[in-house]
Amino acid sequence: MAAPFPVATDVRIAGDEHQTRFILDLDKRISLRAFTLADPYRVVIDIPQVSFQINAGAGAAARGLVKAFRYGLVMPGGSRIVFDLSGPAKIKNAYGLDPANGQPARLVIDLESVDRTAFVQALAVESRPELRPAIGPVAVPPAVAALAAPKPANDARPVVVIDPGHGGIDNGTQSGGEAEKGLVLGFGIALRDRLEKAGKYRVVMTRTDDTFIPLGDRVKIARNQSAALFVSIHADALPKGEGDAQGATVYTLSDKASDSEAERLADSENKADAIGGVNLTEEPTDVADILIDLAQRETRAFSNRFARLVVGEMKTTARMHKHPLKSAGFRVLKAPDVPSVLIELGYVSNKEDLLQLQSESWRSKTVGAVAQAIDGFFSKKIVSAGPKN
């Protein structure tokens, strides 16, 4: 049976700081669209969905004008390759080749060094093609489907939105061969299954597969679904040389970070959209101000209470950070009318935490703890909303 998507089997980069060629071997020819982005200098290649079966570390080695590259699914039906450049460059050639003379089909990108002025001029005539989706036949992304399908009128159950962080081209943190996006997706699906089995809530996932969902869409899903609770699932990692940290942490929204570590993490997570090669998530200042202002009111109080419940329940199943309750300016928590928390399950940079994150037994117990906290949150909310004696 033929593979459902073209398969990429090998990659090569050749050249120097003046001219660099990128070659991707495939089992069939594909179409592509290429464009450049500035600050930092990047080249983005949009292609139909591809199954990448190349060396996992292939994108880390620098060569010529390419400092590094990353690749992955950016939406169902569309993949993306992003090159981080050592300086301004133009796309001299970008084309696909049919297999011939015993050689596989190929995707070829030729880059040529230019000065800053020429680079910026080239940007001006591209008419912002980054605003268009990846080329090729594109299915409706789960996020778009969730945005378009509001909560059924005849379902009175509270809506819980589970948001596994990262996905697609955005791997999140990585250590020991494990990517954050896979670990948190497994946890999120297990939590969904646990909640659905109880039948008390309608559960919506921001993603159920390895798809890139922009931060703004994650928030929109929660608001469009009239969610009663938004739970974002992540795993942290300390950069090399910055010591060691361990344990789970629960974050709520604040316009001022509770400490420098919380600020570092929020800055890192808020840049997630840029990892896809394009950052289209900037909101008008007045809208951002309104969101922050509203989030400081009743919603923030509910978020803080749920965060305390999560920490209380998780203490029985997971190692907790020495300061398990923190706050920072996470964009994904900025729905003004939806209580929201971000759970960092642990540090993939810590060996013991990583072993826990990979353990099905630990996941099952910790999923149970988070589910118990959700039950506690809604039971108290329902009681407090009832008639006074």
C-alpha positions as CSV (number, residue, x, y, z in Angstrom):
1,M,0.0,0.0,0.0
2,A,1.4,3.4,-1.0
3,A,2.3,5.9,1.7
4,P,-0.4,8.5,2.2
5,F,2.1,11.3,2.0
6,P,5.4,11.9,0.2
7,V,8.3,10.6,2.2
8,A,11.5,12.6,2.7
9,T,14.4,10.2,3.1
10,D,17.6,12.2,3.2
11,V,18.9,15.8,3.3
12,R,22.2,17.5,2.3
13,I,23.6,21.0,2.6
14,A,26.6,22.2,0.6
15,G,28.3,25.5,-0.1
16,D,29.8,28.4,1.8
17,E,28.8,31.8,3.3
18,H,28.3,33.2,-0.3
19,Q,26.2,30.4,-1.9
20,T,24.5,27.5,-0.2
21,R,22.4,24.6,-1.6
22,F,19.8,22.6,0.3
23,I,18.7,19.2,-1.2
24,L,15.9,17.1,0.2
25,D,15.4,13.6,-1.3
26,L,11.8,12.4,-1.6
27,D,10.0,9.4,-3.0
28,K,7.9,11.7,-5.3
29,R,8.1,15.3,-6.6
30,I,6.3,17.9,-4.6
31,S,5.4,21.6,-5.2
32,L,6.7,24.3,-2.9
33,R,6.4,28.0,-2.0
34,A,9.5,29.8,-0.6
35,F,9.8,33.2,1.1
36,T,12.1,35.1,3.4
37,L,11.6,36.8,6.8
38,A,13.7,39.3,8.7
39,D,14.8,39.9,12.2
40,P,16.0,37.2,12.5
41,Y,16.9,36.3,9.0
42,R,14.9,33.2,7.9
43,V,13.8,31.3,4.8
44,V,10.5,29.5,5.0
45,I,9.6,26.7,2.6
46,D,5.9,25.6,2.6
47,I,5.2,22.2,1.0
48,P,2.3,19.7,1.1
49,Q,2.3,17.3,4.1
50,V,5.5,15.2,4.1
51,S,6.5,12.2,6.2
52,F,10.0,13.2,7.3
53,Q,12.2,10.1,7.7
54,I,15.5,11.8,7.9
55,N,18.2,11.8,10.6
56,A,16.7,13.5,13.7
57,G,19.8,15.6,14.2
58,A,20.1,16.7,10.6
59,G,18.9,20.3,11.2
60,A,21.3,21.1,14.0
61,A,24.5,21.3,11.9
62,A,25.5,24.7,10.5
63,R,26.8,25.0,6.9
64,G,27.3,28.0,4.8
65,L,24.4,30.5,5.1
66,V,22.3,28.0,7.1
67,K,22.8,28.1,10.9
68,A,20.2,25.4,11.4
69,F,16.9,24.3,10.1
70,R,13.7,22.7,11.5
71,Y,10.8,21.0,9.8
72,G,7.5,19.5,10.6
73,L,3.7,19.6,10.2
74,V,2.4,23.2,10.4
75,M,-1.2,22.2,9.7
76,P,-3.0,19.1,8.4
77,G,-2.1,18.8,4.7
78,G,0.9,21.2,5.0
79,S,4.5,20.9,6.2
80,R,7.1,23.6,6.6
81,I,10.9,23.8,6.6
82,V,12.4,26.9,8.3
83,F,16.1,27.9,7.8
84,D,17.8,30.1,10.3
85,L,20.3,32.1,8.4
86,S,23.7,33.4,9.4
87,G,23.0,36.7,7.5
88,P,20.8,38.2,4.8
89,A,20.3,36.0,1.8
90,K,18.0,35.7,-1.2
91,I,16.4,32.6,-2.7
92,K,18.2,32.3,-6.0
93,N,16.3,29.0,-7.0
94,A,13.6,26.9,-5.4
95,Y,12.2,24.0,-7.3
96,G,11.2,20.3,-7.3
97,L,12.7,17.6,-9.5
98,D,11.2,14.3,-10.8
99,P,13.2,11.1,-10.1
100,A,15.6,10.4,-13.0
101,N,18.6,8.2,-13.8
102,G,18.3,6.2,-10.6
103,Q,18.2,9.3,-8.5
104,P,15.2,10.1,-6.2
105,A,12.8,13.1,-6.6
106,R,14.3,16.2,-5.0
107,L,13.5,19.5,-3.5
108,V,16.3,22.0,-4.2
109,I,16.8,25.4,-2.6
110,D,19.7,27.7,-3.6
111,L,20.6,30.6,-1.3
112,E,22.8,33.5,-2.2
113,S,24.3,36.1,0.2
114,V,23.0,39.7,-0.2
115,D,23.3,42.9,1.8
116,R,20.6,44.1,4.2
117,T,19.2,46.7,1.8
118,A,18.7,44.1,-1.0
119,F,17.2,41.7,1.5
120,V,14.6,44.3,2.8
121,Q,13.8,45.3,-0.8
122,A,13.0,41.7,-1.6
123,L,10.7,41.5,1.4
124,A,8.8,44.5,0.2
125,V,7.8,42.9,-3.1
126,E,6.8,39.6,-1.7
127,S,3.5,41.1,-0.6
128,R,3.6,39.2,2.7
129,P,3.0,35.7,1.3
130,E,3.4,34.4,4.9
131,L,-0.2,35.4,5.5
132,R,-1.2,32.5,3.2
133,P,-1.4,28.9,4.4
134,A,0.9,26.1,3.3
135,I,0.3,25.1,-0.4
136,G,-1.3,21.9,-1.6
137,P,-4.6,20.3,-0.7
138,V,-5.1,21.2,3.0
139,A,-7.6,19.6,5.3
140,V,-9.4,21.6,7.9
141,P,-7.1,21.8,11.0
142,P,-8.6,20.6,14.3
143,A,-8.2,24.1,15.7
144,V,-10.3,25.6,12.9
145,A,-12.9,22.9,13.3
146,A,-13.2,23.6,17.0
147,L,-13.4,27.3,16.4
148,A,-16.2,26.8,13.9
149,A,-18.2,24.4,16.1
150,P,-19.6,26.1,19.2
151,K,-20.9,24.3,22.2
152,P,-24.1,22.4,21.5
153,A,-27.1,24.2,23.0
154,N,-28.6,21.1,24.4
155,D,-25.4,20.1,26.4
156,A,-25.5,21.8,29.8
157,R,-22.2,20.2,31.0
158,P,-19.3,22.5,31.7
159,V,-16.7,22.6,28.9
160,V,-13.1,21.8,29.8
161,V,-10.5,22.6,27.1
162,I,-7.3,20.7,27.3
163,D,-4.4,22.3,25.5
164,P,-1.3,20.1,24.9
165,G,1.5,22.6,24.2
166,H,3.5,22.9,21.0
167,G,3.1,20.4,18.1
168,G,4.0,20.1,14.5
169,I,7.1,22.1,13.6
170,D,7.3,23.3,17.2
171,N,8.9,20.5,19.3
172,G,9.0,22.4,22.5
173,T,11.8,21.4,24.9
174,Q,13.8,18.2,24.1
175,S,16.0,15.9,26.0
176,G,17.1,12.2,25.9
177,G,15.5,11.8,22.5
178,E,12.1,12.9,23.8
179,A,10.2,16.0,22.6
180,E,7.9,17.9,24.9
181,K,5.1,18.0,22.2
182,G,4.8,14.2,22.3
183,L,4.9,13.9,26.1
184,V,2.3,16.5,26.7
185,L,0.0,15.2,24.0
186,G,0.0,11.8,25.6
187,F,-0.8,13.3,28.9
188,G,-3.6,15.5,27.4
189,I,-5.3,12.6,25.7
190,A,-5.1,10.5,28.8
191,L,-6.7,13.3,30.8
192,R,-9.4,13.7,28.2
193,D,-10.2,10.0,28.3
194,R,-10.4,10.1,32.1
195,L,-12.8,13.1,32.1
196,E,-14.9,11.7,29.3
197,K,-15.3,8.4,31.1
198,A,-16.7,10.2,34.1
199,G,-19.2,11.9,31.8
200,K,-19.5,15.1,33.9
201,Y,-17.9,17.5,31.3
202,R,-17.7,18.1,27.6
203,V,-14.0,17.9,26.8
204,V,-12.4,19.8,23.9
205,M,-8.8,19.3,22.8
206,T,-6.9,22.1,21.1
207,R,-5.0,19.3,19.2
208,T,-5.2,15.6,19.1
209,D,-2.2,14.9,16.8
210,D,1.1,16.4,15.9
211,T,-0.3,19.7,14.5
212,F,1.0,23.2,15.0
213,I,-1.7,25.4,16.6
214,P,-0.9,29.1,17.0
215,L,-1.2,30.5,20.5
216,G,-4.0,32.9,19.6
217,D,-6.1,30.0,18.1
218,R,-5.8,28.1,21.4
219,V,-7.3,30.9,23.3
220,K,-10.0,31.4,20.7
221,I,-11.0,27.8,20.9
222,A,-11.6,28.2,24.7
223,R,-13.7,31.3,24.2
224,N,-15.7,30.0,21.2
225,Q,-16.6,26.9,23.2
226,S,-17.7,29.0,26.2
227,A,-15.2,27.0,28.2
228,A,-15.6,26.9,31.9
229,L,-11.9,25.8,32.3
230,F,-8.8,25.9,30.2
231,V,-5.8,23.6,31.1
232,S,-2.6,24.0,29.2
233,I,-0.1,21.1,29.5
234,H,3.7,21.6,29.1
235,A,7.1,20.4,30.3
236,D,10.0,22.7,31.0
237,A,13.8,22.5,30.5
238,L,16.6,24.6,31.8
239,P,19.2,25.7,29.3
240,K,22.6,24.0,29.6
241,G,24.8,25.7,32.1
242,E,21.9,27.1,34.1
243,G,21.9,24.4,36.8
244,D,19.2,21.9,37.5
245,A,15.6,22.1,38.6
246,Q,12.9,19.5,39.2
247,G,9.3,19.0,39.9
248,A,5.9,20.2,38.5
249,T,4.8,23.8,38.6
250,V,1.3,25.3,38.1
251,Y,1.2,28.8,36.5
252,T,-1.6,31.4,36.3
253,L,-1.7,34.7,34.4
254,S,0.0,37.8,35.7
255,D,1.2,40.9,34.0
256,K,4.2,40.7,36.4
257,A,6.1,37.4,36.7
258,S,6.4,35.9,40.1
259,D,10.1,35.3,39.6
260,S,12.8,35.3,37.0
261,E,12.3,31.7,36.1
262,A,8.6,32.3,35.5
263,E,9.5,35.3,33.3
264,R,12.0,33.2,31.3
265,L,9.5,30.5,30.7
266,A,6.7,32.8,29.7
267,D,9.0,34.6,27.2
268,S,10.0,31.3,25.8
269,E,6.4,30.0,25.4
270,N,5.2,33.3,24.0
271,K,7.6,33.0,21.1
272,A,6.3,29.6,20.1
273,D,4.4,31.0,17.1
274,A,7.7,32.4,15.7
275,I,9.1,28.8,15.7
276,G,6.8,28.1,12.8
277,G,8.7,30.7,10.8
278,V,6.0,33.3,11.0
279,N,4.7,35.3,14.0
280,L,1.2,36.5,13.2
281,T,-0.1,36.7,16.8
282,E,0.5,40.4,17.6
283,E,-2.7,41.9,18.9
284,P,-3.6,45.6,18.9
285,T,-2.5,47.3,22.1
286,D,-6.0,48.2,23.1
287,V,-7.2,44.6,22.8
288,A,-4.3,43.3,24.8
289,D,-5.0,46.0,27.5
290,I,-8.6,44.9,27.7
291,L,-7.7,41.2,28.0
292,I,-5.2,41.9,30.8
293,D,-7.7,44.2,32.6
294,L,-10.5,41.6,32.5
295,A,-8.2,38.8,33.4
296,Q,-7.4,40.6,36.6
297,R,-10.9,40.3,37.9
298,E,-13.2,37.3,38.6
299,T,-11.5,35.0,36.1
300,R,-8.1,35.4,37.7
301,A,-9.6,34.6,41.1
302,F,-11.1,31.4,39.7
303,S,-7.8,30.5,38.0
304,N,-5.8,31.0,41.2
305,R,-8.2,28.8,43.1
306,F,-8.0,26.0,40.5
307,A,-4.2,26.3,40.5
308,R,-4.2,25.7,44.3
309,L,-6.4,22.7,43.9
310,V,-4.1,21.2,41.2
311,V,-1.0,21.7,43.4
312,G,-2.8,20.1,46.3
313,E,-3.9,17.0,44.4
314,M,-0.6,16.6,42.4
315,K,1.4,16.6,45.6
316,T,0.2,13.1,46.2
317,T,1.4,11.7,42.9
318,A,4.2,13.9,41.5
319,R,7.4,15.6,42.6
320,M,6.6,19.3,42.9
321,H,8.9,22.3,42.3
322,K,10.1,23.9,45.5
323,H,7.8,26.9,44.5
324,P,4.9,25.0,42.8
325,L,2.6,28.0,42.4
326,K,3.8,30.8,40.0
327,S,2.5,33.4,37.7
328,A,3.7,35.1,34.5
329,G,2.4,36.7,31.3
330,F,1.6,33.6,29.2
331,R,-0.4,34.5,26.1
332,V,-2.1,31.2,26.1
333,L,-3.7,32.1,29.5
334,K,-5.2,35.4,28.3
335,A,-8.8,34.5,27.7
336,P,-10.5,37.2,29.7
337,D,-13.6,35.1,30.6
338,V,-12.1,31.6,31.0
339,P,-10.3,30.4,34.1
340,S,-7.0,29.2,32.8
341,V,-3.9,27.5,34.2
342,L,-0.7,26.2,32.6
343,I,0.7,23.0,34.2
344,E,4.4,22.3,33.7
345,L,4.6,18.5,34.5
346,G,8.3,18.6,35.2
347,Y,11.7,19.3,33.6
348,V,12.8,17.2,30.7
349,S,16.3,18.4,31.5
350,N,16.2,16.6,34.8
351,K,16.8,12.8,34.5
352,E,14.4,11.8,37.3
353,D,11.6,14.1,36.0
354,L,12.1,12.7,32.4
355,L,11.8,9.2,33.7
356,Q,8.5,10.1,35.4
357,L,7.2,11.8,32.2
358,Q,7.9,8.6,30.3
359,S,6.2,6.4,32.9
360,E,2.7,5.3,32.1
361,S,2.1,4.5,35.8
362,W,3.1,8.1,36.8
363,R,1.0,9.5,34.0
364,S,-2.1,7.6,35.1
365,K,-1.7,8.7,38.7
366,T,-1.0,12.3,37.8
367,V,-3.9,12.4,35.3
368,G,-6.1,11.2,38.2
369,A,-4.8,14.0,40.4
370,V,-5.6,16.7,37.8
371,A,-9.0,15.1,37.2
372,Q,-9.7,15.2,40.9
373,A,-8.7,18.9,41.0
374,I,-11.1,19.6,38.2
375,D,-13.9,17.8,40.1
376,G,-13.1,19.9,43.2
377,F,-13.1,23.1,41.2
378,F,-16.6,22.5,39.7
379,S,-18.1,21.1,42.9
380,K,-17.1,24.2,44.8
381,K,-18.1,26.5,42.0
382,I,-21.6,24.9,41.7
383,V,-22.1,25.1,45.5
384,S,-21.0,28.7,45.7
385,A,-23.3,29.6,42.8
386,G,-26.3,28.0,44.5
387,P,-29.0,29.9,46.5
388,K,-28.0,31.2,49.9
389,N,-29.6,29.7,53.0
